[in-house]
Each structure stands twice: as structure tokens, then as C-alpha cells.
Amino acid sequence: MPDETQNLISPYSYDVLRHELLPILLGEEENIILYWGGKSLARKHKLMETEALQNWFQEANWGRLELIKDKKNERTYEVTTSSYEADRPYSLETGFIAQMVELEKELLAEASYEVKKKKPVVFQITVRWDKKDPTAPNAPLT
């Protein structure tokens, strides 16, 4: 449960850290570092059901998460943010979702994102997996 000090963190300070400081610190590798950082965060926070995942996105100030398509080997989420930084990478969120799906399916999963709207930013994350790529090395193929 979030404590009351989290209410003191302004969206502005989050934006300064996310959209101004991180690019300086991470440089050209920002996109890939954020993607793998997102995957690492997801492993730390373990598998979440859809509702818990949606709440987590809100609490992390990443935006409103909605599952919009669920197919046999692909899932698409839409994230509605309060950001106006459409040219910034959203690979942190993308990596996080990719890892959550990987944990759920027990199959290797990769994801990509596409900005759909710029003011405020709305982007879609598409996660793909293959039943022939289990995360457990000796797991039977289904």
C-alpha cells in the first residue's frame, strides 16, 4: 500500500527525472536499458493479474493500462498517460509488460510499442510469444 509521502511527489518532478535526467545519464543506450530495466522490475514485482497490473501502472505514474486485444500468440495493451513527451521512449513500460506476460505464459516474450496519440501520449504495447520457446530449459512443448 502506498504511504502518504508518495502524494508529495509531483508529476513535474517525475517528468524531470524520466524525460530530462534519464536521457542524460543513459545516453544513446537509453531505450534498451529502460526495456531491460522494465523486465527486471517485473521480475522483482512478480506476476500480477490484470487488475493489479492496471493499479500498479497508475501508482507508478505510468498511466492507465488497458488490455485491448488478446490473441493466441499476441497481446496488445494501450497506455494512456498524462505526458506530452511523445518523442521519449516508453520502453520501460514495454519491458515491464513483456516480462509480466513471460511470467504468466512461461514462454519467452518480447514487446514493442507504438505511439498512437501525442497530446497526451497514448501508446500501444504489443507482446508476442512462441509456444516453442519455454522459459524453463527442459519444459515440454505444448
N, CA, C and O of each residue as an XYZ file, in Angstrom:
568
protein
N       0.846     -1.185      0.000
C       0.000      0.000      0.000
C       0.885      1.240      0.000
O       1.814      1.318      0.804
N       0.633      2.200     -0.864
C       1.465      3.387     -0.901
C       1.308      4.202      0.372
O       0.216      4.286      0.935
N       2.412      4.806      0.828
C       2.322      5.639      2.008
C       2.030      7.078      1.586
O       2.074      7.410      0.401
N       1.734      7.922      2.567
C       1.305      9.285      2.269
C       2.393     10.131      1.630
O       2.074     11.123      0.974
N       3.664      9.783      1.793
C       4.731     10.583      1.191
C       4.702     10.504     -0.322
O       5.204     11.407     -0.991
N       4.126      9.444     -0.881
C       4.034      9.343     -2.334
C       3.157     10.440     -2.909
O       3.353     10.844     -4.056
N       2.200     10.929     -2.145
C       1.345     12.009     -2.617
C       2.116     13.314     -2.766
O       1.637     14.239     -3.422
N       3.295     13.403     -2.172
C       4.098     14.610     -2.243
C       4.934     14.680     -3.514
O       5.492     15.734     -3.821
N       5.032     13.600     -4.247
C       5.821     13.577     -5.477
C       4.969     14.146     -6.601
O       3.941     13.581     -6.975
N       5.415     15.264     -7.124
C       4.617     15.917     -8.163
C       4.867     15.275     -9.523
O       5.941     14.725     -9.767
N       3.884     15.346    -10.396
C       4.095     14.855    -11.765
C       5.262     15.576    -12.442
O       5.965     14.989    -13.264
N       5.461     16.834    -12.099
C       6.562     17.595    -12.691
C       7.911     16.975    -12.329
O       8.773     16.818    -13.195
N       8.099     16.621    -11.051
C       9.387     16.046    -10.649
C       9.602     14.686    -11.303
O      10.726     14.338    -11.664
N       8.526     13.918    -11.456
C       8.627     12.640    -12.164
C       9.060     12.878    -13.607
O       9.953     12.199    -14.114
N       8.422     13.847    -14.266
C       8.762     14.151    -15.660
C      10.205     14.622    -15.805
O      10.882     14.262    -16.768
N      10.676     15.425    -14.857
C      12.069     15.888    -14.912
C      13.015     14.697    -14.838
O      13.964     14.608    -15.617
N      12.765     13.789    -13.912
C      13.621     12.605    -13.787
C      13.532     11.721    -15.022
O      14.553     11.317    -15.578
N      12.319     11.423    -15.447
C      12.093     10.468    -16.536
C      12.491     11.018    -17.896
O      13.109     10.316    -18.697
N      12.139     12.273    -18.159
C      12.288     12.793    -19.511
C      13.454     13.758    -19.698
O      13.764     14.143    -20.825
N      14.108     14.155    -18.595
C      15.264     15.039    -18.728
C      16.547     14.405    -18.188
O      17.573     14.410    -18.867
N      16.492     13.857    -16.964
C      17.706     13.304    -16.362
C      18.103     11.956    -16.958
O      19.272     11.750    -17.283
N      17.159     11.043    -17.105
C      17.499      9.717    -17.646
C      18.172      9.775    -19.018
O      19.135      9.041    -19.241
N      17.710     10.608    -19.938
C      18.403     10.676    -21.233
C      19.860     11.124    -21.093
O      20.733     10.666    -21.831
N      20.109     12.018    -20.147
C      21.488     12.476    -19.921
C      22.333     11.330    -19.374
O      23.449     11.097    -19.839
N      21.799     10.620    -18.389
C      22.555      9.541    -17.745
C      22.749      8.326    -18.649
O      23.815      7.711    -18.636
N      21.737      7.977    -19.430
C      21.777      6.739    -20.211
C      22.250      6.935    -21.645
O      22.687      5.979    -22.286
N      22.171      8.138    -22.146
C      22.675      8.433    -23.487
C      21.993      7.622    -24.573
O      20.789      7.370    -24.517
N      22.776      7.218    -25.560
C      22.254      6.503    -26.729
C      21.646      5.144    -26.385
O      20.830      4.621    -27.144
N      22.029      4.582    -25.267
C      21.536      3.256    -24.867
C      20.258      3.325    -24.040
O      19.795      2.305    -23.530
N      19.689      4.507    -23.904
C      18.523      4.694    -23.035
C      17.388      3.721    -23.349
O      16.853      3.086    -22.440
N      17.024      3.600    -24.592
C      15.889      2.768    -24.983
C      16.062      1.316    -24.529
O      15.161      0.752    -23.908
N      17.193      0.719    -24.828
C      17.419     -0.693    -24.489
C      17.604     -0.882    -22.979
O      17.152     -1.879    -22.417
N      18.269      0.076    -22.324
C      18.455     -0.022    -20.870
C      17.100      0.053    -20.165
O      16.840     -0.708    -19.233
N      16.245      0.962    -20.606
C      14.917      1.067    -19.997
C      14.097     -0.198    -20.236
O      13.376     -0.644    -19.343
N      14.199     -0.782    -21.433
C      13.459     -2.013    -21.737
C      13.878     -3.127    -20.777
O      13.031     -3.770    -20.157
N      15.184     -3.351    -20.658
C      15.658     -4.419    -19.776
C      15.444     -4.068    -18.311
O      15.254     -4.954    -17.478
N      15.473     -2.773    -17.993
C      15.134     -2.342    -16.642
C      13.684     -2.653    -16.306
O      13.373     -3.064    -15.188
N      12.801     -2.458    -17.275
C      11.390     -2.797    -17.089
C      11.198     -4.280    -16.855
O      10.403     -4.683    -16.007
N      11.932     -5.104    -17.612
C      11.839     -6.558    -17.421
C      12.326     -6.936    -16.021
O      11.728     -7.780    -15.354
N      13.407     -6.310    -15.587
C      13.955     -6.586    -14.261
C      12.970     -6.173    -13.157
O      12.782     -6.907    -12.187
N      12.350     -5.013    -13.303
C      11.338     -4.573    -12.330
C      10.188     -5.566    -12.242
O       9.710     -5.873    -11.150
N       9.747     -6.063    -13.377
C       8.634     -7.020    -13.398
C       9.011     -8.306    -12.673
O       8.182     -8.877    -11.965
N      10.248     -8.770    -12.839
C      10.677     -9.985    -12.125
C      10.677     -9.735    -10.622
O      10.347    -10.631     -9.845
N      11.040     -8.537    -10.211
C      11.056     -8.189     -8.793
C       9.639     -8.150     -8.217
O       9.419     -8.562     -7.078
N       8.691     -7.662     -8.992
C       7.322     -7.496     -8.503
C       6.430     -8.700     -8.762
O       5.267     -8.716     -8.360
N       6.972     -9.703     -9.431
C       6.272    -10.973     -9.672
C       5.039    -10.798    -10.554
O       4.679     -9.690    -10.952
N       4.421    -11.913    -10.837
C       3.258    -11.951    -11.719
C       2.058    -11.264    -11.073
O       1.761    -11.481     -9.898
N       1.378    -10.440    -11.853
C       0.179     -9.749    -11.379
C      -0.990    -10.062    -12.302
O      -0.827    -10.193    -13.515
N      -2.152    -10.177    -11.713
C      -3.376    -10.286    -12.506
C      -3.621     -8.939    -13.185
O      -3.016     -7.934    -12.811
N      -4.497     -8.920    -14.169
C      -4.735     -7.707    -14.955
C      -5.092     -6.509    -14.089
O      -4.539     -5.427    -14.281
N      -6.001     -6.680    -13.145
C      -6.421     -5.549    -12.313
C      -5.271     -5.019    -11.463
O      -5.103     -3.805    -11.342
N      -4.481     -5.906    -10.876
C      -3.327     -5.483    -10.082
C      -2.301     -4.774    -10.961
O      -1.689     -3.793    -10.540
N      -2.117     -5.265    -12.163
C      -1.187     -4.649    -13.112
C      -1.662     -3.244    -13.484
O      -0.859     -2.315    -13.570
N      -2.953     -3.094    -13.702
C      -3.514     -1.775    -14.011
C      -3.303     -0.813    -12.848
O      -2.931      0.342    -13.055
N      -3.539     -1.281    -11.633
C      -3.320     -0.448    -10.447
C      -1.851     -0.083    -10.298
O      -1.521      1.050     -9.946
N      -0.968     -1.043    -10.567
C       0.470     -0.793    -10.460
C       0.891      0.309    -11.427
O       1.661      1.196    -11.059
N       0.400      0.258    -12.642
C       0.715      1.293    -13.638
C       0.274      2.670    -13.138
O       1.012      3.647    -13.267
N      -0.922      2.741    -12.572
C      -1.420      4.024    -12.054
C      -0.527      4.524    -10.920
O      -0.140      5.693    -10.902
N      -0.200      3.639     -9.971
C       0.608      4.034     -8.823
C       2.025      4.426     -9.227
O       2.633      5.288     -8.592
N       2.552      3.805    -10.271
C       3.899      4.134    -10.754
C       3.900      5.403    -11.604
O       4.953      5.847    -12.059
N       2.725      5.984    -11.816
C       2.566      7.182    -12.643
C       2.916      6.912    -14.104
O       3.384      7.802    -14.815
N       2.682      5.663    -14.546
C       2.951      5.301    -15.940
C       1.732      5.521    -16.813
O       1.855      5.601    -18.035
N       0.552      5.620    -16.207
C      -0.660      5.861    -16.978
C      -1.722      4.811    -16.729
O      -1.572      3.931    -15.881
N      -2.807      4.926    -17.496
C      -3.914      3.971    -17.395
C      -3.681      2.854    -18.408
O      -3.563      3.103    -19.608
N      -3.617      1.636    -17.915
C      -3.335      0.461    -18.742
C      -4.633     -0.272    -19.042
O      -5.467     -0.486    -18.161
N      -4.784     -0.653    -20.306
C      -5.974     -1.396    -20.711
C      -5.574     -2.482    -21.705
O      -4.858     -2.218    -22.671
N      -6.038     -3.697    -21.460
C      -5.844     -4.795    -22.410
C      -6.865     -4.610    -23.522
O      -8.070     -4.616    -23.267
N      -6.384     -4.442    -24.772
C      -7.330     -4.191    -25.863
C      -7.433     -5.343    -26.856
O      -8.385     -5.410    -27.634
N      -6.452     -6.252    -26.832
C      -6.510     -7.389    -27.758
C      -5.752     -8.559    -27.137
O      -4.653     -8.384    -26.610
N      -6.340     -9.746    -27.202
C      -5.701    -10.944    -26.657
C      -5.886    -12.076    -27.662
O      -6.983    -12.617    -27.808
N      -4.806    -12.428    -28.353
C      -4.845    -13.489    -29.358
C      -4.029    -14.684    -28.873
O      -3.499    -14.682    -27.762
N      -3.939    -15.694    -29.716
C      -3.235    -16.930    -29.373
C      -1.765    -16.692    -29.015
O      -1.287    -17.237    -28.020
N      -1.048    -15.900    -29.792
C       0.383    -15.667    -29.577
C       0.734    -14.190    -29.467
O       1.884    -13.801    -29.671
N      -0.265    -13.367    -29.142
C      -0.030    -11.923    -29.122
C      -1.052    -11.242    -28.227
O      -2.212    -11.649    -28.158
N      -0.608    -10.211    -27.551
C      -1.485     -9.429    -26.690
C      -1.142     -7.955    -26.895
O       0.030     -7.595    -27.010
N      -2.167     -7.105    -26.939
C      -1.941     -5.669    -27.101
C      -2.581     -4.913    -25.945
O      -3.745     -5.119    -25.603
N      -1.784     -4.034    -25.360
C      -2.235     -3.160    -24.282
C      -2.191     -1.721    -24.780
O      -1.401     -1.380    -25.661
N      -3.043     -0.891    -24.209
C      -2.976      0.538    -24.501
C      -2.717      1.271    -23.196
O      -3.335      0.982    -22.171
N      -1.794      2.223    -23.249
C      -1.449      3.019    -22.081
C      -1.784      4.474    -22.391
O      -1.286      5.044    -23.362
N      -2.630      5.064    -21.559
C      -2.977      6.477    -21.681
C      -2.242      7.212    -20.575
O      -2.470      6.953    -19.394
N      -1.362      8.128    -20.955
C      -0.525      8.831    -19.988
C      -0.984     10.275    -19.831
O      -1.873     10.739    -20.545
N      -0.368     10.970    -18.894
C      -0.584     12.412    -18.757
C       0.569     13.170    -19.410
O       0.628     14.397    -19.337
N       1.474     12.450    -20.041
C       2.672     13.045    -20.642
C       2.373     13.667    -22.006
O       1.482     13.230    -22.735
N       3.135     14.680    -22.313
C       3.085     15.303    -23.642
C       4.416     15.091    -24.358
O       4.731     15.802    -25.312
N       5.191     14.118    -23.901
C       6.524     13.826    -24.434
C       6.454     12.640    -25.391
O       6.959     11.562    -25.077
N       5.842     12.824    -26.539
C       5.634     11.723    -27.487
C       6.931     11.207    -28.096
O       6.988     10.069    -28.560
N       7.972     12.034    -28.099
C       9.233     11.608    -28.709
C      10.152     10.883    -27.731
O      11.261     10.498    -28.103
N       9.715     10.691    -26.498
C      10.508      9.990    -25.492
C      10.235      8.492    -25.570
O       9.149      8.088    -25.987
N      11.200      7.659    -25.177
C      10.948      6.212    -25.215
C      10.011      5.767    -24.084
O      10.079      6.261    -22.959
N       9.160      4.841    -24.418
C       8.271      4.212    -23.439
C       8.643      2.732    -23.317
O       7.786      1.861    -23.163
N       9.930      2.487    -23.389
C      10.436      1.117    -23.356
C      10.475      0.543    -21.940
O      10.498     -0.678    -21.786
N      10.484      1.376    -20.907
C      10.428      0.875    -19.531
C       9.112      0.125    -19.311
O       9.105     -1.001    -18.814
N       8.014      0.756    -19.683
C       6.700      0.147    -19.571
C       6.594     -1.084    -20.466
O       5.990     -2.088    -20.089
N       7.186     -0.995    -21.648
C       7.137     -2.087    -22.615
C       7.865     -3.320    -22.090
O       7.349     -4.433    -22.191
N       9.050     -3.132    -21.535
C       9.797     -4.241    -20.954
C       9.067     -4.855    -19.772
O       9.056     -6.075    -19.602
N       8.457     -4.005    -18.956
C       7.710     -4.478    -17.792
C       6.569     -5.397    -18.226
O       6.401     -6.487    -17.680
N       5.790     -4.951    -19.207
C       4.668     -5.758    -19.710
C       5.176     -7.046    -20.357
O       4.595     -8.111    -20.151
N       6.252     -6.957    -21.135
C       6.812     -8.155    -21.780
C       7.155     -9.210    -20.734
O       6.851    -10.389    -20.914
N       7.786     -8.786    -19.643
C       8.181     -9.739    -18.609
C       6.977    -10.292    -17.864
O       6.966    -11.473    -17.516
N       5.966     -9.473    -17.610
C       4.759     -9.967    -16.939
C       4.093    -11.061    -17.771
O       3.657    -12.078    -17.232
N       4.017    -10.848    -19.080
C       3.426    -11.864    -19.960
C       4.304    -13.109    -19.975
O       3.795    -14.230    -19.970
N       5.626    -12.916    -19.993
C       6.551    -14.053    -19.968
C       6.354    -14.878    -18.698
O       6.348    -16.108    -18.755
N       6.194    -14.218    -17.564
C       5.958    -14.929    -16.304
C       4.630    -15.685    -16.340
O       4.535    -16.818    -15.869
N       3.622    -15.050    -16.899
C       2.300    -15.676    -16.977
C       2.300    -16.885    -17.906
O       1.796    -17.946    -17.540
N       2.856    -16.735    -19.091
C       2.803    -17.778    -20.118
C       3.892    -18.834    -19.956
O       3.782    -19.931    -20.504
N       4.948    -18.505    -19.202
C       6.138    -19.352    -19.071
C       6.756    -19.620    -20.441
O       7.277    -20.701    -20.715
N       6.678    -18.597    -21.289
C       7.271    -18.620    -22.629
C       8.024    -17.314    -22.818
O       7.616    -16.276    -22.297
N       9.132    -17.363    -23.569
C       9.864    -16.135    -23.843
C       8.939    -15.154    -24.551
O       8.224    -15.525    -25.482
N       8.955    -13.911    -24.109
C       8.079    -12.890    -24.690
C       8.886    -11.632    -24.980
O       9.755    -11.240    -24.201
N       8.588    -11.017    -26.094
C       9.202     -9.749    -26.484
C       8.083     -8.779    -26.815
O       6.999     -9.186    -27.231
N       8.353     -7.494    -26.628
C       7.316     -6.498    -26.872
C       7.883     -5.272    -27.566
O       9.080     -4.992    -27.508
N       6.998     -4.562    -28.213
C       7.334     -3.283    -28.836
C       6.183     -2.326    -28.561
O       5.086     -2.743    -28.189
N       6.450     -1.032    -28.750
C       5.384     -0.059    -28.527
C       5.274      0.883    -29.715
O       6.213      1.049    -30.494
N       4.112      1.488    -29.829
C       3.866      2.469    -30.883
C       2.997      3.580    -30.305
O       1.939      3.320    -29.732
N       3.455      4.824    -30.463
C       2.683      5.973    -30.005
C       1.508      6.170    -30.957
O       1.691      6.255    -32.171
N       0.298      6.242    -30.398
C      -0.924      6.393    -31.190
C      -1.475      7.816    -31.138
O      -2.125      8.270    -32.079
N      -1.211      8.515    -30.035
C      -1.692      9.880    -29.855
C      -0.627     10.652    -29.092
O       0.034     10.096    -28.215
N      -0.455     11.934    -29.420
C       0.650     12.694    -28.841
C       0.287     13.620    -27.688
O       1.154     13.893    -26.857
N      -0.933     14.116    -27.589
C      -1.260     15.102    -26.560
C      -2.579     14.771    -25.894
O      -3.623     15.127    -26.441
N      -2.597     14.117    -24.758
C      -1.479     13.465    -24.083
C      -1.113     12.172    -24.796
O      -1.849     11.676    -25.650
N       0.040     11.644    -24.423
C       0.566     10.452    -25.093
C      -0.299      9.228    -24.788
O      -0.605      8.928    -23.634
N      -0.677      8.541    -25.848
C      -1.331      7.235    -25.761
C      -0.496      6.311    -26.631
O      -0.259      6.599    -27.805
N      -0.050      5.202    -26.057
C       0.741      4.261    -26.846
C       0.246      2.845    -26.627
O      -0.363      2.527    -25.606
N       0.522      2.003    -27.613
C       0.139      0.597    -27.528
C       1.386     -0.262    -27.415
O       2.388     -0.034    -28.092
N       1.296     -1.255    -26.543
C       2.363     -2.235    -26.351
C       1.859     -3.559    -26.908
O       0.819     -4.064    -26.486
N       2.599     -4.112    -27.850
C       2.252     -5.412    -28.419
C       3.281     -6.428    -27.950
O       4.480     -6.267    -28.178
N       2.799     -7.475    -27.293
C       3.658     -8.543    -26.774
C       3.429     -9.784    -27.621
O       2.292    -10.154    -27.916
N       4.536    -10.425    -28.010
C       4.442    -11.659    -28.802
C       5.251    -12.755    -28.118
O       6.280    -12.494    -27.495
N       4.765    -13.985    -28.249
C       5.455    -15.143    -27.704
C       5.256    -16.312    -28.651
O       4.383    -16.288    -29.518
N       6.084    -17.337    -28.470
C       6.018    -18.533    -29.309
C       5.989    -19.738    -28.379
O       6.836    -19.857    -27.493
N       5.032    -20.627    -28.571
C       4.909    -21.811    -27.709
C       6.132    -22.716    -27.788
O       6.292    -23.605    -26.952
N       6.988    -22.508    -28.768
C       8.203    -23.317    -28.913
C       9.369    -22.754    -28.107
O      10.464    -23.317    -28.139
N       9.153    -21.648    -27.382
C      10.222    -21.011    -26.614
C       9.885    -20.932    -25.130
O       9.613    -19.843    -24.624
N       9.895    -22.071    -24.414
C       9.584    -22.035    -22.981
C      10.702    -21.353    -22.192
O      11.863    -21.377    -22.598
N      10.341    -20.751    -21.072
C      11.350    -20.108    -20.227
C      12.129    -21.140    -19.420
O      13.298    -20.925    -19.101
N      11.491    -22.253    -19.089
C      12.190    -23.334    -18.392
C      12.918    -24.168    -19.447
O      12.293    -24.618    -20.407
N      14.239    -24.384    -19.286
C      15.034    -25.046    -20.325
C      14.531    -26.414    -20.762
O      14.635    -26.749    -21.942
N      13.994    -27.211    -19.856
C      13.574    -28.569    -20.203
C      12.064    -28.757    -20.158
O      11.572    -29.878    -20.038
N      11.338    -27.654    -20.256
C       9.876    -27.752    -20.211
C       9.359    -28.400    -21.489
O       9.882    -28.147    -22.574
N       8.332    -29.236    -21.360
C       7.763    -29.854    -22.568
C       7.053    -28.808    -23.413
O       6.441    -27.881    -22.883
N       7.137    -28.959    -24.719
C       6.438    -28.057    -25.631
C       4.974    -28.451    -25.674
O       4.648    -29.635    -25.750
N       4.086    -27.456    -25.624
C       2.644    -27.755    -25.646
C       2.030    -27.351    -26.954
O       0.828    -27.527    -27.152
